[in-house]
Amino acid sequence: MKWNWGTGIAITLVLFIGLMSFMVFKSTQQRFDLVSENYYEEELNYQEVIDQKRNSSKLKGKAKIIRTPEHFVLELPADFHGKDKSFKALMYCEKDARLDFEWEEKSLASNNSKIPFTKFKDGRWIAKVKLNCEGIDYYFEPEIIL
């Protein structure tokens, strides 16, 4: 076989077409989940979240998620210490919507709440926490990266 410009261009085109075909195949295998199935309804109610975030910004601290050997601990700001509170958290996994779960506690006296490791897989998680304390609603979004 004789190597010339035509042969080099033909080999380059064949390799390019093969690479592009492989990339198209891989992209069709990728799952793309929406953030929420009913995102339109949530968008209409987003003003409530904005108000809750404004209430949260007035606090001295922020909610954090701390990893311990046995579980994760949601630690609330010190402003809530000794007050009766309840919260609902949506544990949102960016990678796979099937892994999302809700976690709720009513009448919580301490500023800590424990989540077991069994529910978590590798990836980035966002805890969308809606907290009610003494009739005022607050919203936090602490992150976990595993």
C-alpha positions as CSV (number, residue, x, y, z in Angstrom):
1,M,0.0,0.0,0.0
2,K,1.3,3.4,-1.0
3,W,1.1,6.2,1.6
4,N,0.1,9.6,0.1
5,W,-2.1,12.5,1.0
6,G,-5.2,10.7,-0.1
7,T,-4.6,7.7,2.1
8,G,-3.9,9.9,5.1
9,I,-7.0,11.9,4.6
10,A,-9.1,8.7,4.2
11,I,-7.7,7.2,7.4
12,T,-8.3,10.4,9.3
13,L,-11.9,10.6,8.1
14,V,-12.6,6.9,9.0
15,L,-11.2,7.5,12.4
16,F,-13.2,10.7,12.9
17,I,-16.4,9.0,11.8
18,G,-15.7,6.1,14.1
19,L,-15.1,8.4,17.1
20,M,-18.2,10.5,16.4
21,S,-20.3,7.3,16.1
22,F,-19.0,6.1,19.4
23,M,-19.7,9.4,21.1
24,V,-23.3,9.5,19.7
25,F,-23.8,5.9,21.0
26,K,-22.5,6.8,24.5
27,S,-24.6,10.0,24.6
28,T,-27.8,8.1,23.9
29,Q,-27.1,5.7,26.8
30,Q,-26.8,8.6,29.3
31,R,-29.8,9.3,31.6
32,F,-31.0,12.8,32.0
33,D,-33.4,13.3,34.9
34,L,-35.3,16.5,35.5
35,V,-34.8,18.1,38.9
36,S,-38.4,17.4,39.6
37,E,-41.3,15.7,37.8
38,N,-43.7,18.6,38.6
39,Y,-41.3,21.5,38.2
40,Y,-43.9,23.8,36.8
41,E,-46.0,23.7,40.0
42,E,-42.9,24.1,42.2
43,E,-41.9,27.1,40.1
44,L,-45.2,28.8,40.8
45,N,-44.6,28.3,44.6
46,Y,-41.0,29.4,44.5
47,Q,-41.8,32.7,46.1
48,E,-42.4,30.8,49.4
49,V,-38.8,29.4,49.1
50,I,-37.4,32.9,48.5
51,D,-39.2,34.1,51.7
52,Q,-37.9,31.1,53.6
53,K,-34.3,31.8,52.4
54,R,-34.6,35.4,53.5
55,N,-35.6,34.2,57.0
56,S,-32.6,31.9,57.0
57,S,-30.2,34.6,56.0
58,K,-31.2,36.6,59.1
59,L,-29.8,33.8,61.3
60,K,-26.3,33.8,62.8
61,G,-25.4,30.3,61.4
62,K,-26.3,28.0,58.6
63,A,-27.4,24.3,58.6
64,K,-24.6,21.8,58.0
65,I,-24.3,18.1,57.3
66,I,-21.5,16.5,59.2
67,R,-20.3,12.9,58.5
68,T,-19.6,10.6,61.4
69,P,-18.5,7.0,61.2
70,E,-22.1,5.7,61.8
71,H,-24.3,8.2,60.1
72,F,-24.7,11.8,58.8
73,V,-25.8,14.5,61.2
74,L,-27.9,17.5,60.1
75,E,-26.8,20.3,62.4
76,L,-29.1,23.3,62.7
77,P,-28.0,26.8,63.6
78,A,-27.5,27.7,67.3
79,D,-30.4,30.2,66.9
80,F,-32.9,27.2,67.3
81,H,-31.3,25.8,70.4
82,G,-34.0,24.9,73.0
83,K,-36.9,25.7,70.7
84,D,-39.5,23.2,69.4
85,K,-39.1,22.7,65.7
86,S,-40.0,20.4,62.9
87,F,-38.5,19.9,59.5
88,K,-38.9,18.1,56.2
89,A,-35.9,17.4,54.0
90,L,-35.7,16.2,50.5
91,M,-32.4,14.4,50.0
92,Y,-31.8,15.1,46.3
93,C,-29.2,13.2,44.3
94,E,-28.0,15.0,41.2
95,K,-26.8,11.8,39.5
96,D,-30.0,9.7,39.7
97,A,-33.5,10.8,40.7
98,R,-34.4,7.3,41.7
99,L,-32.2,7.7,44.7
100,D,-34.0,10.7,46.1
101,F,-35.8,10.3,49.4
102,E,-37.6,12.4,52.0
103,W,-36.8,12.5,55.6
104,E,-38.9,14.2,58.2
105,E,-38.9,14.9,61.9
106,K,-41.6,16.5,64.0
107,S,-41.2,18.1,67.3
108,L,-37.5,18.0,67.4
109,A,-36.0,19.4,70.6
110,S,-32.2,19.1,69.8
111,N,-30.4,20.9,67.0
112,N,-29.1,17.6,65.5
113,S,-30.8,14.9,63.5
114,K,-29.2,11.7,62.3
115,I,-29.5,10.0,58.9
116,P,-28.1,6.5,58.4
117,F,-25.6,5.8,55.7
118,T,-27.7,3.0,54.1
119,K,-29.7,5.4,52.0
120,F,-26.7,7.1,50.3
121,K,-24.7,6.2,47.2
122,D,-21.7,7.9,45.8
123,G,-22.2,11.4,44.2
124,R,-23.3,14.8,45.2
125,W,-26.4,15.2,47.4
126,I,-28.3,18.3,48.3
127,A,-30.5,18.3,51.4
128,K,-33.4,20.7,50.7
129,V,-34.5,21.4,54.3
130,K,-37.7,23.2,55.1
131,L,-37.8,24.0,58.8
132,N,-40.6,25.5,60.9
133,C,-39.7,27.0,64.3
134,E,-42.3,29.0,66.3
135,G,-44.5,29.6,63.2
136,I,-41.7,30.9,61.0
137,D,-40.5,28.9,58.0
138,Y,-36.8,28.6,57.0
139,Y,-35.0,27.0,54.1
140,F,-31.5,25.5,53.9
141,E,-29.6,23.6,51.2
142,P,-26.5,21.9,52.8
143,E,-24.5,19.6,50.5
144,I,-22.9,16.2,50.9
145,I,-20.3,14.9,48.4
146,L,-19.5,11.2,48.7
